[in-house]
Amino acid sequence: MEWLHELFKKSPEMALFLSLAVGYAIGKIRFGKFQLGGVAGSLLAAVVVSQVGVQVDNGVKAVLFALFIYAVGFESGPQFFGALGRRTIKEIVLAAVMAVTSLITVVVMARIFGLDKGLAAGVAAGGLTQSAIIGTAGDAIAKLGLAAEETARLQGNVAVGYAVTYVFGSFGAILVCVNILPRFMGRSIRDDAIAAETSMQAGVKVLGPDQQDAAPALVGRIYELTGDAKRSIAEIENANPATTITIERVKRAGRIIEPSPELVLQGGDTVLAVGRRDAVVASAPLLGREVYAVEGMELTMLKRDVVLTNKEFDKHTVAQIREATAGGVRHGIFVVQISRMDKVLPMAPDTVVHVGDVVSIYGAEQDVKRVAAVIGDAIVPSAKTDYVYLGAGLVAGLLIGMLSVRLGDIPLTLGAGGGALLAGLLFGWFRARKHTFGALPAGAVQLLKDLGLAGFVVVVGLQSGLQAVETVRQLGLTIFGVGVVVTIVPMLLTMLFGRYVLNYQNTAVFAGALSGSRSANPAFGEVLDKAENTVPTVSFAVTYALANVFLTLLGPLIVALV
């Protein structure tokens, strides 16, 4: 294996991408209903690759994780702040229960197996994947007044316990959140994520990126007028004010003519009628016989999202805006959807709109441009990322993560991960209010999440895998087994408490909260992958922030109690 060691020494990035490729291949393998997933598979692959000796700079891990957690926050910012005031109590209690059960488990296991203060704190840091415990426990050990040699030994044991248990600490959290929890709840993460998303959209049907209605609400149909009755376009369009249609094309005697409101249609004319399905169907008796594929009747329609900035429409209902808007302004335009902070609002007459809402309008290109100028600022679709906004968000997050508050002798900080998450939430929320800058396309968000998390986990495996295996060989499986208990038992106890005391009903929301209460980022990544939407992120963000504080406090408590 010396040649592999030399190869990875020259190109450590090769070890990273090899672990990703092999790990995701492993993650696709099904064992009955069980499937590891790409993140857990990458972690295992990285541990194996690490046995030949690989050195990866810590900066790589920091960058990858910052990209992942910022993208998660950015995507979830609007939903997070919308739900923050309604249900944070459950997440606060859940995070506290996780911390308390973790402390009790570590202390009991340390006393049963005779672990010293250093090993006990290291097992907590690794088994709970909270690296900050290493620092707080090390500081607490230094203040015990022990001999210098004993202090160094115990602080060294913190690192040993951490190295042996960290890998399973990440892997075990994935098992509980992604495999055990759904079976315990009796419902899949994906099914409950869809149910929660539907509920958040107030019953409005929301289609996925590759989905479309078999019978779309807006249609265009071509009719050949029959009979001798002569009606103007305005008469036909306004025959039923509740079911408006527009005549977009007129062909007479083989020639296309301009459709004006005053134009009187005659028998034999061919017209293209556009409108909502029910309106077009209801108007069919006025138009005549439906025909197909008539040359010259083709028309390309445009759908455009527009941010409402016109204050004349602010805090008015849909019905009021319709009544106050001149027919000539709204002619040929259909409002497809209104959304606020990425939440689709019901298209009801009494729905109140606000400045900052996004209005999706549909019509011929010239009509869309005319109305968009009246409403506000059009959002032009783009696959490009606004790197100014992205870079500013990450810098802000990392600066926030550097802030520290001392609780006695214990420094409390969000860290780079917590800071990046908070900045992502804030920048994502602000972007959802403005929409005219700060673009981060869905594909870019997904890449940052997938590559960021999987790459972070791979670097952890490459850095810790060799040391963990070597330590197990030297000290036996005792510490590893204690780490397994410390990883699994608090999560199971917290899961039971969350289900039967806090009454969590939705598997996706619960999985997000449970992974966050353990600051288990790899587990959360797998939960997101299973959910295929951002539903678990709101509960995760709350418990994750709390876990960074609660679990960090365990270091000195363990040193004092063991």
Summary of the structure (lengths in Angstrom):
residues: 562
radius of gyration: 30.0
end to end distance: 42.0
largest distance: 109.1
contacts: 2007
relative contact order: 0.20
helix: 62%
strand: 14%
